[in-house]
């Protein structure tokens, strides 16, 4: 074993070399996590398995910008994600892969933010722990490739929260500008991201009021600019809120519903009880953080506590509104605020001893591995989509048509088949010329009537059991005798 060098100069040089070596080690770990998890997200992007909400996204992207604005105005979400995804479609073409990469990019960008801005502001340990917590949290990986707005909203809310802290510390116009810009973009991306932004802006105001009142004017200017930036969408927002009050699909809020929010966020099917481990970790981090605040009153620890309150108050707000008026809050609506929760964990635990940090890192990595296994199964093996696509790749020819009998599922089938070759069974004209008609027969839905079969001289053969999304059906070949 080597010995420490003698003399003051030698000891200083030794410490500098040790610190440099430690820095290099953290660099490898932090950027390794960023690169590996980005690679894992990309490995999930080749799936063609889309679910109902993703199909709605793809349906909206068929229209032009005006159609997207009108479509989102008639729905319950703001338009920015759809405009962002439309840009990818225009530039790179119409495919599942293009759209999934469009979703991976902001997720990867959030990891890069953790590896750069978080590291610069809060240190190596905070960066490493927050990255591990965010990537390995059981609910986050599926949203890295889901064709929805959540990864984009996660990026904007995380940046908004980070630059709120930077604006508080520096008072620079640039930091207030980036804080406000990301806040507006988050509000245009998801309404509960909007709620999180309001909470962040409120905390920033309170912090300025207590500690740095000279920043108050910059805060007011930022908020006024954010309001002006959101004014074009405000009439649609009010209309959507009114439509939600008239009835929505989200179930009633009960004690079981609230507990299921925790299960959805922190549980894995392959590791029952994992939710309790995450809750213990968060409770331990919060106690450690509060003790540190009481002893040192460090502004970074106070900021960490506020980071934890962003997702907590976002959820509480959704639950309270849902309980008092109409259910509007679903479990996945917390995703945009989870970057703030990861920041809380990383900052709070950055001073913990290695004997605590190392087992936590190992636990998170093991959880991330199991999460990937579940997501891989969900994307590639949970449905009959690969078999269905292979069947039609081999059998669908020019002059053939695809018909279906579950009418409500038509917009999902449109993601897989050319619209002019696709029809609901009750609307298809069997007297026209065709090669084969491939009938996607969902049980308990309308059949082809015997009268139509006989009148058009048709025969029918069962080709096997298949499915799209989680709707299973038999494929029948219908042809003329």
Secondary structure, DSSP 4 states (H G I P E B T S, - for coil): ---PPSSHHHHHHHHHHHHHHHHHHHHHHHHHHHHHHHHHHHHTTT-----HHHHHHHHHTTS-HHHHHHHHHTTTS-SHHHHHHHHHHHHH-S-HHHHHHHHHHHHHHHHHHIIIIIHHHH-HHHHHHHHHHHHHSTTTGGGGTSSSSHHHHHHHHHHHHHHHHHHHHH--HHHHHHHHHHHHHHHTT-HHHHHHHHHHHHHHHHHHHHH-GGGHHHHHHHHHHHHHHHHHHHHHHHHHHHHHHT--SSPPP-HHHHHHHHHHHH-BTTBTTHHHHHHHHHHHHHHHHHHHHHHH--HHHHHHHHHHHHHHHHHHHHHHHHHHSS----GGGGGGGHHHHHHHHHHHTTTS-HHHHHHHHHHHHHHHHHHHHHHHHHHHTSSSHHHHHHHHHHH--TT-EEEES-GGGHHHHTTTS-GGGEEEGGG--TTS--S-EEEEE-TTSPPPPHHHHHHTTEEEEEEEEEEETTEEEEEEEEEE-
